[in-house]
Amino acid sequence: MEVTARLRHLPASAQKVRLVVDLIRGKDVEEAATILRLTKKAAARPLEKLLKSAVANAENRGDNVDVGKLFVKEAFVDGGPSLKRIRANTMGRAFRILKRRSHVTIKLDTRKSGAQGGK
């Protein structure tokens, strides 16, 4: 049973968020939550919240789901819309600043009883 959770318009560039998402892909939910809690990157806190949301989605779906068997089946980051800002510079020039956003998707699935977690 596959469960999806999405976080849209995260105020961080997709490149920076992918560094954190790569740490949890394929891991068990408990292990992924521990990794996110101990990671010092700024994107780790919203991703930890997103992982908790995906687990809650699995519990509320109605099927009897064992949370201990859930693992991160898929996790990916897409670029979102950029906010365009102008920074004034010398001699009447203006430089564009892009405040990048990203969309994160996490898919959880139940692991079969024979397979073990982790990479």
Buried (B, 14 or more C-beta within 10 A) or exposed (E): EEBEBEBEEBEBBBEBBBEBBEBBBBBBBBBBBBBBEEBEBEBBEBBBEBBBBBBEBBBEEEEEBEBEBBBBBEBBBBEBEEEEEEEEEEEEEEEEEEEBBBBBBBBBBBBEEEEEBEE
